[in-house]
Amino acid sequence: MPSDFMPMTDDGDLLRLASAWCDGAITDAELAKLKAILGADAQARLQFIAYMQVHGGIKTEVVGAVDCDPPHLGRK
């Protein structure tokens, strides 16, 4: 991805907060800050979308590499 598509925030808060959100470890205060950043800054929204695309792609690669059937479907 070109670097101009994913501009970095000055203090790195956006990526740290996005990571905490993806991990399910974000606090209420952090979530409020993430929402405020995203609501106020179009570039931050683009960066968040790009981060989520990368996160989703990595997760798909990892999960796709594992042979796992949902327990209720099982193999016959």
N, CA, C and O of each residue as an XYZ file, in Angstrom:
304
protein
N       0.840     -1.178      0.000
C       0.000      0.000      0.000
C       0.887      1.244      0.000
O       1.839      1.300      0.778
N       0.617      2.223     -0.826
C       1.438      3.426     -0.828
C       1.389      4.126      0.515
O       0.359      4.139      1.189
N       2.515      4.707      0.893
C       2.588      5.357      2.199
C       1.669      6.572      2.299
O       1.209      6.898      3.393
N       1.389      7.252      1.178
C       0.505      8.415      1.249
C      -0.950      8.009      1.480
O      -1.779      8.857      1.810
N      -1.277      6.702      1.308
C      -2.629      6.232      1.582
C      -2.840      6.019      3.076
O      -3.970      6.098      3.559
N      -1.763      5.750      3.811
C      -1.852      5.507      5.250
C      -1.020      6.533      6.016
O       0.026      6.186      6.564
N      -1.464      7.788      6.063
C      -0.694      8.778      6.808
C      -0.688      8.433      8.289
O      -1.676      7.921      8.815
N       0.397      8.706      8.946
C       0.505      8.430     10.378
C      -0.009      9.631     11.161
O       0.192     10.774     10.751
N      -0.665      9.378     12.273
C      -1.068     10.461     13.157
C       0.169     10.924     13.903
O       1.142     10.178     14.016
N       0.142     12.133     14.407
C       1.304     12.698     15.079
C       1.750     11.872     16.282
O       2.942     11.629     16.469
N       0.788     11.446     17.093
C       1.165     10.759     18.330
C       0.939      9.246     18.295
O       1.176      8.567     19.293
N       0.494      8.723     17.185
C       0.294      7.292     17.056
C      -0.928      6.760     17.785
O      -1.139      5.547     17.816
N      -1.737      7.628     18.368
C      -2.915      7.182     19.110
C      -3.878      6.371     18.248
O      -4.433      5.374     18.710
N      -4.075      6.781     17.025
C      -5.068      6.109     16.189
C      -4.746      4.628     16.024
O      -5.619      3.782     16.221
N      -3.519      4.307     15.671
C      -3.165      2.909     15.462
C      -3.184      2.115     16.764
O      -3.573      0.946     16.776
N      -2.774      2.734     17.837
C      -2.817      2.060     19.138
C      -4.262      1.770     19.529
O      -4.573      0.678     20.004
N      -5.142      2.745     19.329
C      -6.556      2.565     19.660
C      -7.225      1.559     18.733
O      -8.042      0.752     19.178
N      -6.885      1.602     17.446
C      -7.449      0.642     16.498
C      -7.018     -0.775     16.871
O      -7.814     -1.712     16.802
N      -5.778     -0.922     17.260
C      -5.271     -2.228     17.673
C      -5.997     -2.729     18.915
O      -6.381     -3.897     18.988
N      -6.184     -1.850     19.887
C      -6.906     -2.234     21.110
C      -8.343     -2.627     20.785
O      -8.879     -3.568     21.371
N      -8.965     -1.913     19.861
C     -10.342     -2.223     19.464
C     -10.408     -3.599     18.803
O     -11.296     -4.396     19.106
N      -9.463     -3.877     17.896
C      -9.431     -5.177     17.214
C      -9.197     -6.318     18.200
O      -9.737     -7.411     18.031
N      -8.393     -6.061     19.225
C      -8.073     -7.088     20.219
C      -9.172     -7.256     21.260
O      -9.112     -8.172     22.081
N     -10.179     -6.377     21.235
C     -11.235     -6.423     22.238
C     -10.760     -5.951     23.599
O     -11.343     -6.295     24.627
N      -9.694     -5.158     23.596
C      -9.090     -4.710     24.848
C      -9.216     -3.200     25.047
O      -8.512     -2.623     25.876
N     -10.097     -2.566     24.300
C     -10.240     -1.112     24.389
C     -11.120     -0.744     25.581
O     -12.142     -1.382     25.832
N     -10.716      0.273     26.298
C     -11.510      0.752     27.436
C     -12.587      1.710     26.923
O     -12.549      2.136     25.769
N     -13.537      2.040     27.781
C     -14.587      2.994     27.393
C     -13.981      4.345     27.039
O     -14.410      4.983     26.078
N     -12.988      4.785     27.804
C     -12.343      6.077     27.540
C     -11.595      6.044     26.213
O     -11.631      7.009     25.450
N     -10.917      4.932     25.941
C     -10.199      4.804     24.673
C     -11.166      4.754     23.496
O     -10.900      5.343     22.449
N     -12.284      4.055     23.661
C     -13.283      3.984     22.599
C     -13.842      5.369     22.297
O     -14.042      5.720     21.135
N     -14.093      6.150     23.336
C     -14.584      7.515     23.146
C     -13.553      8.345     22.384
O     -13.911      9.137     21.513
N     -12.272      8.161     22.713
C     -11.221      8.896     22.025
C     -11.124      8.459     20.561
O     -10.970      9.297     19.673
N     -11.215      7.155     20.309
C     -11.180      6.643     18.930
C     -12.335      7.230     18.126
O     -12.137      7.690     17.001
N     -13.523      7.217     18.686
C     -14.686      7.775     17.993
C     -14.505      9.264     17.711
O     -14.881      9.747     16.643
N     -13.931      9.986     18.666
C     -13.699     11.423     18.484
C     -12.695     11.673     17.363
O     -12.899     12.555     16.529
N     -11.613     10.899     17.344
C     -10.604     11.046     16.295
C     -11.222     10.766     14.928
O     -11.034     11.536     13.985
N     -11.951      9.674     14.828
C     -12.544      9.290     13.551
C     -13.619     10.270     13.103
O     -13.779     10.520     11.908
N     -14.352     10.821     14.059
C     -15.401     11.772     13.724
C     -14.876     13.117     13.263
O     -15.558     13.842     12.539
N     -13.657     13.452     13.684
C     -13.123     14.782     13.409
C     -12.137     14.849     12.246
O     -11.814     15.940     11.777
N     -11.651     13.691     11.772
C     -10.536     13.720     10.834
C     -10.725     12.708      9.699
O     -10.676     11.496      9.913
N     -10.937     13.225      8.505
C     -11.143     12.359      7.347
C      -9.916     11.493      7.061
O     -10.060     10.330      6.683
N      -8.721     12.039      7.235
C      -7.499     11.248      7.022
C      -7.410     10.114      8.028
O      -6.969      9.016      7.689
N      -7.828     10.370      9.266
C      -7.824      9.320     10.289
C      -8.794      8.207      9.902
O      -8.509      7.029     10.119
N      -9.940      8.579      9.328
C     -10.895      7.561      8.879
C     -10.296      6.690      7.782
O     -10.474      5.472      7.791
N      -9.587      7.302      6.836
C      -8.932      6.540      5.777
C      -7.863      5.611      6.358
O      -7.733      4.459      5.945
N      -7.116      6.125      7.308
C      -6.073      5.324      7.942
C      -6.693      4.148      8.697
O      -6.175      3.032      8.645
N      -7.796      4.395      9.395
C      -8.485      3.344     10.140
C      -8.997      2.263      9.178
O      -8.854      1.072      9.454
N      -9.587      2.671      8.066
C     -10.085      1.714      7.074
C      -8.928      0.876      6.535
O      -9.049     -0.343      6.418
N      -7.815      1.517      6.207
C      -6.652      0.783      5.699
C      -6.129     -0.193      6.743
O      -5.768     -1.323      6.411
N      -6.085      0.234      8.006
C      -5.628     -0.639      9.082
C      -6.545     -1.852      9.208
O      -6.075     -2.978      9.373
N      -7.849     -1.619      9.131
C      -8.798     -2.718      9.252
C      -8.686     -3.679      8.071
O      -8.864     -4.884      8.245
N      -8.397     -3.174      6.884
C      -8.205     -4.049      5.727
C      -6.991     -4.947      5.929
O      -7.039     -6.139      5.628
N      -5.910     -4.377      6.436
C      -4.705     -5.162      6.707
C      -4.990     -6.182      7.805
O      -4.634     -7.353      7.675
N      -5.623     -5.744      8.873
C      -5.950     -6.637      9.993
C      -6.831     -7.792      9.514
O      -6.587     -8.949      9.857
N      -7.840     -7.477      8.732
C      -8.739     -8.509      8.219
C      -8.024     -9.460      7.274
O      -8.290    -10.662      7.286
N      -7.121     -8.934      6.457
C      -6.364     -9.780      5.546
C      -5.457    -10.742      6.278
O      -5.353    -11.912      5.908
N      -4.799    -10.253      7.316
C      -3.929    -11.112      8.109
C      -4.751    -12.185      8.807
O      -4.372    -13.356      8.818
N      -5.865    -11.787      9.385
C      -6.712    -12.755     10.083
C      -7.224    -13.818      9.113
O      -7.279    -14.997      9.461
N      -7.592    -13.415      7.918
C      -8.064    -14.362      6.915
C      -6.959    -15.339      6.533
O      -7.212    -16.534      6.381
N      -5.743    -14.840      6.379
C      -4.616    -15.705      6.036
C      -4.363    -16.729      7.142
O      -4.140    -17.906      6.859
N      -4.398    -16.289      8.383
C      -4.114    -17.186      9.508
C      -5.233    -18.206      9.667
O      -4.963    -19.402      9.776
N      -6.466    -17.762      9.680
C      -7.596    -18.665      9.864
C      -7.747    -19.577      8.651
O      -8.074    -20.756      8.794
N      -7.511    -19.037      7.466
C      -7.619    -19.839      6.259
C      -6.589    -20.950      6.190
O      -6.798    -21.948      5.501
N      -5.476    -20.788      6.898
C      -4.416    -21.795      6.887
C      -4.688    -22.924      7.866
O      -4.001    -23.946      7.840
N      -5.665    -22.755      8.715
C      -5.972    -23.755      9.729
C      -7.185    -24.557      9.271
O      -8.188    -23.985      8.845
N      -7.094    -25.866      9.358
C      -8.217    -26.726      8.995
C      -9.174    -26.762     10.181
O      -8.932    -27.453     11.171
N     -10.247    -26.019     10.068
C     -11.186    -25.991     11.194
C     -12.618    -25.990     10.676
O     -13.013    -25.132      9.886
N     -13.362    -26.944     11.127
C     -14.782    -27.011     10.821
C     -15.546    -26.550     12.045
O     -15.183    -26.896     13.170
N     -16.602    -25.770     11.841
C     -17.425    -25.421     12.987
C     -17.910    -26.702     13.673
O     -18.291    -27.653     12.991
N     -17.901    -26.742     15.005
C     -18.252    -27.964     15.724
C     -19.614    -28.540     15.346
O     -19.786    -29.759     15.345
N     -20.577    -27.689     15.028
C     -21.907    -28.189     14.714
C     -22.001    -28.812     13.319
O     -22.985    -29.485     13.012
N     -20.981    -28.594     12.465
C     -21.013    -29.178     11.127
C     -20.226    -30.487     11.059
O     -20.661    -31.455     10.435
N     -19.073    -30.501     11.705
C     -18.248    -31.706     11.762
C     -18.030    -32.370     10.419
O     -18.693    -32.029      9.439
N     -17.118    -33.303     10.366
C     -16.843    -34.057      9.146
C     -17.472    -35.422      9.238
O     -17.557    -36.006     10.319
N     -17.904    -35.922      8.129
C     -18.497    -37.263      8.087
C     -17.580    -38.209      7.380
O     -17.899    -39.390      7.241
